[in-house]
Amino acid sequence: MSEVRIQPYSKKELRALYGVSRTTLRVWISKIADLGDYIGGRYTPNQIAKIFNHIGKP
């Protein structure tokens, strides 16, 4: 299986990568204190790196 890249992802794409519901993803992300705002329909690569570090790579 190929490595998941750190690149901009939407919430929908993240849910698909992790195979979780909207609620589950929202709970996981709410626990990341310094994530910043979700602007433009995608998380930035820096935000994705923080998410992967906190939750683990999908």
Contact map, one row per residue, 1 for C-alpha under 8 A:
1110000000000000000000000000000000000000000000000000000000
1111000000000000000000000000000000000000000000000000000000
1111100000000000000000000000000000000000000000000000000000
0111110000000000000000000000000000000000000000000000000011
0011111000000000000000000000000000000000000000000000000000
0001111100000000000000000000000000000000000010011000000000
0000111110000000000000000000000000000000000110010000000000
0000011111000000000000000000000000000000011110010000000000
0000001111101100000000000000000000000000011100010000000000
0000000111111100000000000000000000000000111000000000000000
0000000011111110000000000000000000000000111000000000000000
0000000001111111000000000000000000000000000000000000000000
0000000011111111100000000000000000000000000000000000000000
0000000011111111110000001000000000000000000000000000000000
0000000000111111111111001000000000000000000000000000000000
0000000000011111111100000000000000000000000000000000000000
0000000000001111111000000000000000000000000000000000000001
0000000000000111111100000000000000000000000000000000000001
0000000000000011111110000000000000000000000000000000000000
0000000000000011011111011000000000000000000000000000000000
0000000000000010001111111000000000000000000000000000000000
0000000000000010000111111100000000000000000000000000000000
0000000000000000000011111110000000000000000000000000000000
0000000000000000000111111111000000000000000000000000000000
0000000000000110000111111111100000000000000000000000000000
0000000000000000000001111111110000000000000000000000000000
0000000000000000000000111111111000000000000000000000000000
0000000000000000000000011111111100000000000000000000001000
0000000000000000000000001111111100000000000000000010000000
0000000000000000000000000111111110000000000000000000000000
0000000000000000000000000011111110000000000000000000000000
0000000000000000000000000001111111100000000000000110010000
0000000000000000000000000000011111100000000000000000000000
0000000000000000000000000000000111110000000000000000000000
0000000000000000000000000000000111111000000000100110000000
0000000000000000000000000000000001111100000000100000000000
0000000000000000000000000000000000111110000000000000000000
0000000000000000000000000000000000011111111000000000000000
0000000000000000000000000000000000001111111000000000000000
0000000000000000000000000000000000000111110000000000000000
0000000001100000000000000000000000000111111000000000000000
0000000111100000000000000000000000000111111100000000000000
0000000111100000000000000000000000000110111111110000000000
0000001110000000000000000000000000000000011111110000000000
0000011100000000000000000000000000000000001111111000000000
0000000000000000000000000000000000000000001111111100000000
0000000000000000000000000000000000110000001111111110000000
0000011110000000000000000000000000000000001111111111000000
0000010000000000000000000000000000000000000011111111100000
0000000000000000000000000000000100100000000001111111110000
0000000000000000000000000000100100100000000000111111111100
0000000000000000000000000000000000000000000000011111111111
0000000000000000000000000000000000000000000000001111111110
0000000000000000000000000000000100000000000000000111111100
0000000000000000000000000001000000000000000000000011111110
0000000000000000000000000000000000000000000000000011111111
0001000000000000000000000000000000000000000000000001101111
0001000000000000110000000000000000000000000000000001000111
